[in-house]
């Protein structure tokens, strides 16, 4: 679609809608979906602070119960924070790709923000001395990016009053700097977009397709992605998992994997096998198993996906559901201090 609008959301939207892979999948048919690096960094900071609280609590428990129990900390907070930053950034890179709006960390940007703060230019709030720094950084990054890139119409979704109380001023400033139109919506706009519109009932198929062979093929090919058959010294067969899940995946997760599978295969074109997380890992719910995934197995899975997309495009949602069910056979919940699977973004 040549007339797609850009859809950009603020940090508060991310907090309300934690499964951003699902958000991306729901919106990409109608919009080109963006996220700002400022929001990513802010979200990482929030998660690091939550992690610091966990580590501080463990240290307190060590002191409080040292007479009755030994509590071992498996990593330092610095190691945890470093891994968290890399993992969260990787998640956003995987989902949004090139649609991450950067920001400049130079003296000119700082001077502009300082001037806006001193003169209470929106999104700085008149009644507050310093509130609006990150909002101003997001705003400047939006104008800088869309001045020479992206779509001609932009929807910015936020619940921040610094933006929503100054839409006329900001829309005019945006147009003067970019020549493009921006409209401001609250976070509720996303739910409005997902509300089904009344449509004429779809015709019922004359008969159900005979997909018994395809069903078996899907089960075989996708099972080969999660399990590798081996033989021990005595000739006994056993299976190694290629990955384990601490949180179950869903259809949207699998759709994202298959949408990027061809690019992932090309990136490892000359490898004979790869670790599962390099292909399937969208967040920290997945860890590598004992065996790698053969490239031939990935190529077979891609051919199967392309076959279904070409022959049964209307049944792709069912394929993603089945793929999720098969992958979830490797679900093995574990408790870990660094587990933020309830907040993957």
Secondary structure, 3 states (H helix, E strand, C coil): CCCCEEEEECHHHHHHCCCHHHHHHHHCCCEEEEEEHHHHHHHHHHHHHHHHHHHHHHHHHHHHCCCCCCCCCCCCHHHHHHHHHHHHHHHHHHHHCCCEECCCCCHHHHHHHHHHHHCCCCCCCCCCCCCCHHHHHHHHHHHHHHHHCCCCEEEEECCCHHHHCCHHHHHHHHHHHHCCEEEEECCHHHHHHHCCCCCCCCCCCCCCCCCHHHHHHHHHHHHHHHEEEEECCCCCEEEEECEEECCCCCHHHHHHHHHCHHHHHHHCCCCCEECHHHHHCCCCCEEECCCCEEHHHHHHHHHHHHHHHHHCHHHHHHHHHHHHHHHHHHECCCCCCCCCCCCCC
